[in-house]
Amino acid sequence: MNANSFKVSCLATSLAMAFMMSAHAQTTGTVPPPGAKSAAPSSSGSATAPSTGAMSSGASSSSSSSMSKSAANGDLPRADKNFISKAAQGGLAEVQLGQLAAQKASDPQVKQFAQRMVDDHSKANDKLKQVASSKNVTLPTDLPSDAKREEDKLNKLSGAQFDREYMNHMLSDHKKDVSLFRSQAKSGKDSEVKQFASDTLPTLEQHLQMAQTIAKSK
């Protein structure tokens, strides 16, 4: 065999071996083909995607939660705000005038009624404070002007005159209260404020009946 034939034979053998090794590597996958990119995730590749997605989802959830709270504690309709304000002032007046009557009234029946006003309206006032707080509404803390005038008037009376004036005022006052709460229970826009009116209305109706009975006897 001459030199040229030997070289050709060696070259053919090398090509055959290279072809076989390449075919074997592609079949088993143990050696990546030339020029192929590594499948391992890079530090800036898809490995960070789940984390980014989770943060995005968390931010979206937090945002939705904040929006829900904002909606729940958002601005009330003007009519509901007015009701809360009137109910709060009326409740304060009932308690304060009731405390005065519980001390000054001469008739035991009037004293008992006055104490009932203090107890029932104090409870209602506490419930109203909770509702107002959940709605971000600040309650008035002063008596309305008409209640202040009535308090001044009662302070100048005593005995049967005091009892008569107090019960007449309670009769007139509870007619207004029942009308106010009945309207809110029927037409209120905010569900919590409406529920407060509905829950309190039966007690006010009892007060009105009691006031009517006692006032007739004076």
Sequence and secondary structure as in RCSB ss.txt:
>XXXX:A:sequence
MNANSFKVSCLATSLAMAFMMSAHAQTTGTVPPPGAKSAAPSSSGSATAPSTGAMSSGASSSSSSSMSKSAANGD
LPRADKNFISKAAQGGLAEVQLGQLAAQKASDPQVKQFAQRMVDDHSKANDKLKQVASSKNVTLPTDLPSDAKRE
EDKLNKLSGAQFDREYMNHMLSDHKKDVSLFRSQAKSGKDSEVKQFASDTLPTLEQHLQMAQTIAKSK
>XXXX:A:secstr
  HHHHHHHHHHHHHHHHHHHHHHHHHH SS  TT    S  TTSGGGHHHHHHHHHHHHHHHHHHHHHHHHTS 
  HHHHHHHHHHHHHHHHHHHHHHHHHHH SSHHHHHHHHHHHHHHHHHHHHHHHHHHHTT     S  HHHHHH
HHHHHT  HHHHHHHHHHHHHHHHHHHHHHHHHHHHH SSHHHHHHHHHHHHHHHHHHHHHHHHHHT 
